[in-house]
Amino acid sequence: MKDFPGTPGTLTGLVLRLSQCIFAAASIAAMGTTPSFFNFTAFCYLIASMGLQVIWSFVLALLDAYALVRKKVLHNPVLVSLFVVGDWVTATLSLAAASASAGVAVLYFNDVGSCKFGEECQKYQISVALAFLSWITILISSLIMLWLLAAR
């Protein structure tokens, strides 16, 4: 298998995994600091999806860091297949959660105009934006993993 930026065990792969984890954790923090996010199902789904994203990305970041320290190659076809499936599942869940939350935020806070608390609405919007940034980085990782699997 080829060794190009973003593959497991490279510095670029570690940066991608850490950025996924950081964006997802920041999305959870922004949403979790609002007093009434639990009133919206899409926001609860966003919290759950980003929680899964944090766990998945953190575990793979640890694996990448281990591979970098030990100078090991993580191009085992079974391992890469697991990465591909996990990345695509978490990417799909993250996109669905971010899109649903964005739809609710636009509907309730812009179209209906029911957002009376400015700071709370801004936190919802920031959380959704961070969720989309997390999704973009997981999409990049999942495409790299798929490319790596196809290149074997």
N, C-alpha and C positions, 0 to 999 in steps of 0.2 A: 504494500500500500504506500501511497505517496505521503510525504510529510510536507504539508503546506500550512500557512498561518490559520489558526483556529482549530486545528486538529487536537485531539486529547493529548495532554502531556507537553503542549507548547505554551509559551508565555502568552501568546495571543488568545489561546483557548482559555487560559486561566483568567485573563482580563475580561473576556466575554462572560464567563460564568460568574465572576464577581460582580460585574455590572448588572447582570440579570438579578442576582440576589439583592443587591443594593437598591435597585429601582423598585423591586417587588416589596422589599421591607419598608421603603419610604412610602410607597402607596398604602400599605397597611397602616403605617403610623399616621399618615395624613387622614385617612378615613376613620381610624380608630379614635382619634382625638376629638371627633365630633360627637355631640351628645345624642344624636338621633339617627345615626346611620342605619340602625337595626330596623327602622320603620320601612325601609325600602329593600325588597328582596334582591334586586340587582346589586345593591351595595354589599349585602351579606355574601352574595355569590362572589363578588370581587375580592372580598376579604379571604374567603375560602380558597379561591383560585390562586391568589397571590401567596397565600400561606404554603400551598403545595409547591408553587414556583420557588419560594425561598428554600424549602427543604431540598428539592431536587437540585437546584443550582449550587447550593452550599455543599452538598455531598459530592457533586461532580467537581467543584472547585477544589475541595480537599483532595480528591483523586488526582486532579491535574497537578496540584502542588506536590503531592507525593511523587508523581512521575517525574516532575522537574528536578526535585531534590535527588532522587535515585537515578536520574537519567535513564528511565525506562520508557519503552515505546508502548503505547496503549492502542495498538492497531489490531488487536485480536478481533476477527470477524464476528464472533459471538458478542463480545463486549461492545463493538461498534453498532451492531444490530440493536442491542439493548438501548444504547444512547439514542439511536434514531427513533425508535418507538417512543421512548420516554420524552424526547424533545418534541416530537410531533403531538403527542397527547397534551403535554403542558402548554405548547404553543396554541393549540386549538382551544383549550380551556381558558387561557389568558386572553385570547382575542375575543372569545364569546363574552367573557366577564367584562372586559374593558368596553366592548361595544354596547352591551346592555346597560352598563353604568353610564356611559356617555349619552345614550338615548334617554335614560331617566333624568339625567342632569339637564339636558337640553329641554325636555318636555316640561318638567316641573319648574325649573328655575328661569328659563327664558321664555318659553311659549305661554305657560300658564301664569307665570309671574308670582308664584307662591313662595318664593324664597325671601323671607323677611329678615333673615340673619345673614348679613354680608360675609362675615368671616367664615361661617359654616359652609356657605355655598362655594366660597373660594377653596376651602379645603377639599370639598367634593371634586371640584374641577382639577385641582392639583393632583389628587389621588388618581383620577382617571387618566390624566396626562402621564403620570409616572407609570401607570399600568401599561399604557401604550408603548412607552419607552422600553419597559421590560419585555413586552411582546416583540418589539423590533429586534432586540438583542437575542431573544430565544429563537426567532425566525432565522437570523443569521447563523446561529449555532446549528439549528436543525438542517439547514441547507448544506452547511459544511459537512455535517455527519452523513447526510445522504450522499453527497458527492464522494466522500471518503469510502463509503460502502460500495458505491458504484465503481470506484477506481480500483478496487481489489481485483 
